[in-house]
Amino acid sequence: MKRPLLKYKACCLIIIVLLFNIQAFCQNPRFKAIAFYTTTVERDHVWFANDALKFFGSLAEKDNFVFDTTTNWSNINYDFLKNYQVVMWLNDFPQTEEERRAFEKYMSAGGAWLGFHVAAYNDKYTKWPWFVDFLGGAVFYTNNWPPLPAKLIVDDTAHPVTTGMPPKYNAPANEWYMWKPNPRLNKDVRVLVTLDTTNYPLGKKDLITQGDVPVVWTNTKYKMLYMNMGHGNKIFTDTTIQNRMFEYAILWLGKK
């Protein structure tokens, strides 16, 4: 009598496991993200975008979210964007007034944005004052050259994006941007990561020699995050610290 009972229990266990796996397979994704990029910009920015597509594509499978991609920037219209909880700009930004107004509407309606490196570039020729305010007032001022590794300070280890990170870490080679005015001066900006001043002078041809240089921050008036990393094919080589921050970033922005 014991054997039939054991077989019955084993069958029940198998059925439970199968039902659990079917449920897990059919569950809804946590959120939907769309990444905008282009292939007609600086070579190092294209390399970064290609690496980012692979990295976040793998994360989407691991963390159960949708990761769509497009090179069609005319898709920055509200009817398209409203289908996504997170919009990413990997290596460019909107150029037309229609695209810019649509993005403003999307963010004002509660959308989320993750921008890398040149996605936040703006100067006197950009002529998008809303975007400057969106970045906390930050305007591109200068950069180091060539791309170099750098020591970074984690200002805020309590934020979901930087939780569990060490107070300092060595970041892979990147072209580091300096901003003027400093976004940290804005009361709505929360700086998460900064260049360590022990790096200075940073560069060989173009130097950053002094100053406070935030590299990761959020404007708390919006659901947004800017990360200065994004130049070249070394950005995703830090698999233990920086890549984890990238993962936490998209999960934080996608959280309902």
Stockholm file with secondary structure:
# STOCKHOLM 1.0

chainA/1-256         MKRPLLKYKACCLIIIVLLFNIQAFCQNPRFKAIAFYTTTVERDHVWFANDALKFFGSLAEKDNFVFDTTTNWSNINYDFLKNYQVVMWLNDFPQTEEERRAFEKYMSAGGAWLGFHVAAYNDKYTKWPWFVDFLGGAVFYTNNWPPLPAKLIVDDTAHPVTTGMPPKYNAPANEWYMWKPNPRLNKDVRVLVTLDTTNYPLGKKDLITQGDVPVVWTNTKYKMLYMNMGHGNKIFTDTTIQNRMFEYAILWLGKK
#=GR chainA/1-256 SS CHHHHHHHHHHHHHHHHHHHHHHHHHSCCSCEEEEECCSSSCHHHHHHHHHHHHHHHHHHHHHTCEEEEESCGGGCSHHHHTTCSEEEESSCCCCSHHHHHHHHHHHHTTCEEEEEGGGGCCCTTTCCHHHHHHTTSCCEEEECBSCEEEEEEESCTTSTTTTTCCSEEEEEEECCEEESSCGGGSTTEEEEEEECGGGCSBCSSBCBCSSCCEEEEEETTSEEEEECCCSSSCGGGCTTTHHHHHHHHHHHHHCC
#=GC SS_cons         CHHHHHHHHHHHHHHHHHHHHHHHHHSCCSCEEEEECCSSSCHHHHHHHHHHHHHHHHHHHHHTCEEEEESCGGGCSHHHHTTCSEEEESSCCCCSHHHHHHHHHHHHTTCEEEEEGGGGCCCTTTCCHHHHHHTTSCCEEEECBSCEEEEEEESCTTSTTTTTCCSEEEEEEECCEEESSCGGGSTTEEEEEEECGGGCSBCSSBCBCSSCCEEEEEETTSEEEEECCCSSSCGGGCTTTHHHHHHHHHHHHHCC
//
